[in-house]
Amino acid sequence: MRRSGIMHVTALALSWNAAIAGPLDETSIPSEAAWILHVDMERMRASPLATPLRTLAPDRPVRAMESVLRGLGLDPDKEVLGLTLYGEDASDGVTVVTCTPAADTLANPLTATSLPDYLHETIEGLGVHSWGPKESRWVATLATVPGAAHQRIIVIASGMASLRQGIRVLKGQRSRPGDDATAPLALAPRAHSFVVLRLESEKLRQAQEGLFRSELFRSASRVSLDLGLIPNEPQGDAPAGHGVVFVEGLVLTESAEAAAQWERAMKVLLGLGGAAERSERWAHAARMASVWADGTKVHLSFRQDFDRVASSLGVKDTGVTGTHPRSSGSATGSSANVDVSEGR
């Protein structure tokens, strides 16, 4: 939940009326959103990609998010089904967490929590949990809206105004994608995706610093990225296997020249890889990807057998023997508990 790291939470790394809790629910996102980040935690945990993604994920923001969820009394490895983050500009946004009924404890004040300076109060009939420094407190509430019997919704935000906005969107009291064809991002994820990222550059160009102020980013209008696993079909008595890992990206630019610049930048990024201690493994896996410009569009495509990807990343034991079908319950896993004051 670091303010500078909220956009990276899904590098690891909702649905009201669906029987499945984890997928992206477009009605939970306002049409004004400039960026959207969704992780289908349930699908990811049930796949062999969980361990490789955790290996590549930025450690500090991931641990901070886990600490917040644990501080709210939730086990992110068992009770969190989906995470959706969005914002209307480059600053902090809203996090919508789909959970199991264990989240019902948030209807009351928490008797034990690791959240620093924790307070509970009722604001306009809404039970609100808050924590953190006085000048930058985080707030969360259990959203009381109809849903499937096996799921609950929690809204986490960086202030009461954002919290109220998140609640209004979930209750259908604000415009949603589809209300105005010129406003919303193209949200629909690819089949089998469990990490979905959408950026609308035009809405982020007022950022004061960083990536969004760069000439490269200002030459693009939209950016999308989907990551997932296509399961293998069983052949006779043979096991189905792990399946095919895919990453599909698309950048819409203002000109063919800008597309060429994006193509070069993406190829350099894939060649350099990530952190120094992981760069060799990452670069080997990244070389399996294809990047090409087509007019004003730039495409990123990666499709490889899971076992080959895992080997490239040095992951020998995923802890999962094969892909599993999604169930109405949640999968289990393990993660170290982290003090939330460190993550913020």
Buried (B, 14 or more C-beta within 10 A) or exposed (E): BBEEBBBBBBBBBBBBEEEBBBBBBBBBBBBBBBBBBBBBBBBBBBBBBBBBBBBBBBEBBBBBBBBBBBBBBBBBBBBBBBBBBBBBBBEBBBBBBBBBEBBEBBEEBBEEBBBBEBEBEEEEEBBBBBBBEEEEBBBBBBBBEEBBEBBBBBBBBBBBEBBBBBBEBBBEEBBBBEEEEEBBBEBBBEEBBBBBBBBBBEBBBEBEEEEBBEEBBBBBBBBBBBBBBBBBEEEEEEEEBBBBBBBBBBBBBEEEEBBEBBBBBBBEEBEEBBEEEBBEBBBBBBEBBEBEBEEBBBBBBBBBBBBEBBBBBBBEEBEBEBBBEBEBEBBEBEBEEBBBBEBB
